[in-house]
Amino acid sequence: MNRIFAFVFYLSVVPALLAADPVAVDVRPAKAPEELTYWLTNMLAHQCSTEEIGSVLTLSTLQTKTLVDRIQQSAVSDLLKPVESQALVVLPYPGGRHPRIGFLDGAIQPQRETKVSVFAPWKEGGYLVVDVPEAVWHLRNGKRELLYLAHTHVPTIWDQQGLRLERLEWKRDEPGKLSVIRKLPNLVTLSTKVKSVKSGVRMEFSITNRTSEKLTGLDIQMCGMLKGLTGFAEQTNDNKIFVAPFAACKNLDGNRWVILGFDHCVRAWGNPPCPCLHADPKVPDCEPGETQTVRGWVSFFEGIEINDELKRLEKVAFEPITE
């Protein structure tokens, strides 16, 4: 690995920016040698191509191949190893390929700091990409405003003011545990925690209000994108069920399911062109100085009694994340 670190000095002097797809790619050159190693390994775990890796990390084809050859397969395997028995693997989504199949003009340059990949527990099952959150809306003076969007599509209030939000990265607190905190220009803070647990992944999304006004109408979009999940990517809603607080999708054989849910869910739905699942919560009104939190869940189920599984999950899925 020392050769990788040495090679970074070359990259810092002679950057090789590729002509990346402006719709799909969130360009993120590594800022440190250890980050370069991590994202190379992460993208290999996602089975990204040389072109996809280079487009994100701003490497030429030759540079990418040279660095990839230095990554040991054991490092990729370790990254894909559950933190405990029956736990799911969860990693930051690296970008490089669009997490949607269709409706791409509705999600230009998807940002990776909101997206996590939850890997299926069966062999070559792929992964679900979850946006936590995709969008945050609120009401101000009777008008619905977009506080945050995890890609380029509808202008946010910051776009309208000509303000560019800082790029962030997931904090990798420990294996199977991720967090990110975004402080908006209006003193509202958005915080997300994700943790792999036995048989599922817990999520928490919090809004802290440091303004002098009460925050109301806090409608949140939470999206699970199915493109990378083997056997689940049909562009239809015929393979899905929507029973708030859960949305679920079955595979082509009808014997496996992926489940996404959030408490305080006001709308469970799916968008066939993407294709995706939504379990969209409404965060309770947030007084100045307060923090309000909604909790989510992702899991996989093998069998046909999906309704019984959803009823079971209602009792256990939305427990707080323990430190």
C-alpha positions in Angstrom: 0.0 0.0 0.0 3.0 2.4 0.4 3.2 2.6 -3.3 -0.4 3.9 -3.4 0.6 6.7 -1.0 3.6 7.6 -3.0 1.5 7.7 -6.1 -0.7 10.3 -4.6 2.1 12.9 -4.8 2.1 12.3 -8.6 -1.6 12.7 -8.7 -1.4 16.0 -6.8 1.0 17.4 -9.3 -0.5 16.0 -12.5 -4.3 15.7 -12.0 -6.0 13.8 -14.8 -9.6 15.0 -15.0 -11.8 12.8 -17.1 -14.9 13.8 -19.1 -17.3 12.4 -16.6 -21.0 12.1 -17.3 -22.4 15.3 -15.9 -25.8 13.7 -15.1 -24.4 10.7 -13.2 -21.1 11.6 -11.6 -20.4 13.5 -8.4 -16.7 14.1 -8.9 -14.8 13.5 -5.6 -11.0 13.4 -5.8 -9.5 11.9 -2.7 -8.0 14.4 -0.3 -5.6 12.1 1.5 -3.8 8.8 0.7 -5.9 6.8 3.2 -9.0 8.2 1.6 -7.9 7.2 -1.8 -7.3 3.7 -0.6 -10.7 3.5 1.1 -12.7 4.8 -1.9 -10.8 2.5 -4.3 -11.7 -0.4 -2.1 -15.3 0.8 -1.6 -15.8 1.2 -5.4 -14.4 -2.3 -6.0 -16.8 -3.6 -3.4 -19.6 -2.0 -5.5 -18.1 -3.7 -8.6 -17.5 -0.4 -10.3 -15.6 -0.3 -13.6 -12.3 1.3 -14.2 -14.1 4.1 -16.0 -16.5 4.7 -13.1 -13.7 4.7 -10.5 -11.6 7.1 -12.6 -14.6 9.5 -13.2 -15.2 9.9 -9.4 -11.6 10.0 -8.2 -10.4 12.0 -11.3 -7.9 9.4 -12.4 -6.9 8.5 -15.9 -7.5 4.9 -17.1 -3.8 4.0 -16.6 -3.7 5.6 -13.1 -6.9 3.8 -12.1 -5.7 0.4 -13.3 -2.3 0.9 -11.6 -3.9 1.7 -8.3 -6.6 -1.0 -8.5 -4.0 -3.6 -9.1 -2.4 -2.7 -5.8 -5.7 -3.3 -3.8 -5.7 -6.7 -2.3 -8.9 -8.8 -2.8 -8.8 -9.5 1.0 -9.4 -5.8 1.6 -12.5 -5.8 -0.5 -13.7 -8.9 1.2 -13.2 -7.4 4.6 -15.2 -4.3 3.6 -18.1 -6.6 2.6 -17.9 -8.7 5.9 -20.9 -8.2 8.3 -20.0 -6.7 11.6 -21.8 -9.5 13.4 -23.7 -12.6 12.6 -26.9 -11.9 10.5 -26.1 -8.2 10.3 -26.3 -6.5 6.9 -23.4 -4.8 5.3 -23.9 -1.0 4.9 -21.4 1.2 3.1 -21.3 4.8 1.8 -22.5 4.8 -1.8 -19.4 6.0 -3.8 -21.1 7.3 -6.9 -19.6 6.7 -10.4 -22.8 5.3 -11.7 -26.3 6.7 -11.4 -28.4 4.8 -8.8 -31.4 5.1 -11.0 -32.3 3.4 -14.3 -34.7 6.1 -15.5 -36.0 9.6 -14.7 -32.4 10.7 -14.8 -33.2 14.3 -15.6 -35.0 14.4 -12.2 -31.7 13.6 -10.4 -28.7 15.2 -11.9 -25.4 14.7 -10.2 -26.7 12.8 -7.2 -24.7 13.7 -4.0 -23.1 10.8 -2.2 -23.2 12.3 1.3 -26.9 11.3 1.7 -26.6 7.8 0.1 -25.8 4.5 1.7 -25.7 1.0 0.1 -27.4 -1.8 2.0 -26.1 -5.1 0.6 -28.4 -8.1 0.2 -27.5 -11.0 2.5 -27.5 -13.6 -0.3 -24.7 -14.3 -2.8 -24.4 -11.8 -5.7 -27.5 -10.0 -4.5 -26.3 -6.5 -5.1 -27.4 -3.6 -3.0 -30.1 -1.1 -2.3 -29.1 2.6 -2.4 -31.0 4.6 0.3 -31.2 8.4 0.2 -31.4 9.6 3.8 -32.8 12.1 3.0 -33.6 12.8 -0.7 -35.5 16.0 0.0 -36.5 18.2 3.0 -39.5 20.5 2.7 -41.0 23.0 5.2 -43.7 25.7 5.3 -42.7 29.3 5.8 -45.3 32.1 5.6 -47.7 29.7 4.1 -45.4 28.7 1.3 -43.8 25.3 0.8 -40.0 25.7 0.5 -37.3 23.2 -0.4 -34.6 23.3 2.3 -32.5 20.5 0.9 -32.2 18.2 -2.2 -29.7 15.4 -2.6 -29.3 16.1 -6.3 -29.9 18.8 -8.9 -33.5 19.1 -10.1 -36.0 21.4 -8.3 -34.2 24.6 -7.0 -33.8 24.8 -3.3 -34.0 28.1 -1.4 -30.2 28.2 -1.4 -30.1 27.8 -5.2 -32.5 30.7 -5.4 -30.2 32.8 -3.3 -27.1 31.8 -5.2 -25.6 29.9 -2.2 -23.7 26.7 -2.8 -23.8 24.1 0.1 -20.6 22.5 1.3 -19.8 19.1 0.0 -19.7 16.6 2.9 -18.7 12.9 3.4 -20.1 10.2 5.6 -18.2 9.9 8.9 -17.2 6.2 9.2 -17.5 6.0 13.0 -16.9 2.3 13.1 -17.6 -0.7 10.8 -21.3 -0.8 10.0 -22.0 2.7 11.5 -22.1 6.0 9.5 -23.1 9.6 10.3 -23.2 13.0 8.7 -24.2 16.5 9.9 -25.1 19.3 7.6 -25.5 22.9 8.9 -27.7 25.0 6.6 -27.2 28.7 6.2 -30.4 29.5 8.1 -29.1 27.7 11.3 -31.1 24.6 10.7 -29.0 21.4 11.1 -29.8 18.1 9.4 -28.2 15.0 11.0 -28.3 11.4 9.9 -27.1 8.2 11.6 -27.1 4.7 10.0 -26.2 1.5 11.8 -26.2 -2.1 10.8 -27.8 -4.4 13.4 -28.9 -8.0 13.5 -31.2 -8.6 10.4 -31.4 -5.0 9.4 -30.2 -1.5 9.2 -31.4 1.3 11.5 -31.5 4.9 10.4 -32.2 8.2 12.3 -32.8 11.5 10.7 -32.9 14.6 12.9 -33.6 18.3 12.4 -32.3 20.8 14.9 -33.8 24.3 14.9 -31.5 27.1 15.9 -33.6 29.8 14.3 -36.0 32.1 16.1 -39.0 30.6 14.2 -40.9 27.4 14.6 -40.3 24.9 11.8 -43.5 23.4 10.4 -44.6 21.3 7.4 -41.4 19.2 7.6 -42.1 16.7 4.8 -39.1 14.4 4.1 -38.5 12.2 1.1 -36.7 8.9 1.9 -35.9 6.9 -1.2 -34.6 3.4 -1.7 -33.3 2.9 -5.3 -33.4 -0.6 -6.7 -31.1 -0.5 -9.7 -28.2 -2.2 -8.0 -30.3 -4.9 -6.3 -30.2 -8.1 -8.4 -33.7 -9.2 -9.4 -35.5 -6.2 -8.1 -35.0 -3.6 -10.8 -38.1 -4.0 -12.9 -39.5 -0.5 -13.8 -43.0 -1.2 -12.4 -45.0 -1.0 -9.2 -46.6 -4.4 -9.8 -43.8 -6.0 -7.7 -44.3 -3.7 -4.8 -46.6 -3.2 -1.8 -47.2 0.1 0.1 -48.5 -0.3 3.6 -47.3 2.8 5.6 -44.9 2.9 7.4 -43.4 0.4 5.0 -42.8 0.0 1.3 -41.6 -3.4 0.0 -40.5 -4.9 -3.3 -40.2 -8.5 -4.3 -37.8 -10.1 -6.7 -38.6 -11.7 -10.1 -39.1 -15.1 -8.4 -41.4 -13.7 -5.8 -39.6 -15.3 -2.9 -37.4 -12.5 -1.7 -38.3 -9.0 -0.5 -36.5 -5.8 0.4 -38.3 -3.5 2.9 -37.9 0.2 3.6 -39.8 2.0 6.4 -39.9 5.1 8.5 -41.9 6.0 11.5 -44.2 9.1 11.1 -44.6 7.9 7.5 -47.3 9.8 5.7 -46.8 8.3 2.2 -45.5 5.0 1.1 -45.1 4.8 -2.7 -42.8 3.9 -5.6 -41.6 5.6 -8.8 -41.5 2.9 -11.6 -39.0 4.6 -14.0 -36.3 4.9 -11.3 -37.3 2.3 -9.9 -37.5 3.1 -6.2 -39.3 2.7 -2.9 -40.4 5.6 -0.7 -41.4 5.7 2.9 -41.7 9.4 3.4 -42.1 10.7 7.0 -43.3 14.0 8.3 -41.0 15.3 11.0 -43.0 16.8 14.0 -43.0 20.6 14.2 -39.7 21.8 15.6 -39.7 24.8 18.1 -36.6 27.0 18.3 -33.9 25.2 20.2 -35.6 21.8 19.7 -34.4 18.6 17.8 -37.0 16.3 16.2 -36.1 12.8 15.0 -37.6 10.2 12.7 -36.3 6.6 12.6 -36.1 4.2 9.7 -35.4 0.6 8.8 -34.1 -1.5 5.9 -34.2 -5.3 5.8 -34.6 -8.3 3.5 -37.1 -11.1 3.8 -37.2 -14.6 2.3 -40.7 -16.1 2.0 -44.2 -15.2 0.8 -45.8 -14.1 4.0 -44.7 -10.5 3.6 -47.7 -8.9 5.4 -46.9 -11.0 8.5 -43.3 -9.7 8.4 -44.4 -6.1 8.1 -46.7 -6.5 11.1 -43.8 -8.0 13.0 -41.4 -5.2 12.0 -43.9 -2.5 13.2 -43.1 -3.5 16.7 -39.3 -3.7 16.4 -38.0 -1.6 13.5 -38.0 1.9 14.8 -36.0 1.6 18.0 -33.3 4.3 18.7 -29.8 3.7 17.5 -27.6 2.7 20.5 -24.1 4.1 20.8 
